[in-house]
């Protein structure tokens, strides 16, 4: 019960990683407030958490109302998990600036909106942690994912600046970077052949990501890449990026433009 008596607010909590996080935090004693857009799934989640609130993180008014409701109910937020996110599988020549703005509005600005709304109460209390769910795509690039990679790279950079601004405030910042996860993420992003293109790849489960995220939150990890394979690929991308690209071409993971 590492999070007993702590109030945890989780965005994007109606499915995938977010829902697994809500379940894990609840199981470890936290009072969970789930935020999401899908009303049907939000009602389902609401049966197992303290509170489920409609919140589109691209809408400042909805963000403000949600945070105000949490503070009115509990008077504090101990853990804010910025998990809401979307993907976009698209060649860069087919990705418009409007596409990029749409992804950024959720993945980067959505986290910023929620954090800015919740942060003053945390700083005033001198306690709390902001957990930003980034991605391995925020540490290395992937073809046909330029908008998503840009948003997650930006989220990590913003988190680093946030951490420095909050030094000695009592509020910590944790960043977790999951690899590909067994959720409908890729289909929702428009990558319908992901499983076919990565036959034999063992995907991390949402529950495993949640478990490792709770571990990182508990120990206040600065930035945590989740999974041995993801850590090895990140190391290769830093130490030998050209070699990794050649390997990806040989294995068919980096395909030329058709």
Buried (B, 14 or more C-beta within 10 A) or exposed (E): EEBEEBBBBBBBBBBBBBBBBBBBBBBBEBBBBBBBBEEEBBEBBBEBBBBBBBBBBBBEEBBBBBBEBBBEEBEBBBBBBBBBBBBBBBEEEEBEEEBBEBBBBBBBBBBBBBBEBBBEBBBEBEBBBBBBBBBBBBBBBBBBBBBBBBBBBBBBEBBBEBBEEBEEBEBBBBBBBBBBBBBEBBBBBEBEEBBEEBEEEEBBBBBBBBBBBBBBBEEEBEBBBBBEBBBEBBEBBEEEEEEBBEEBEEEEBBEEEE
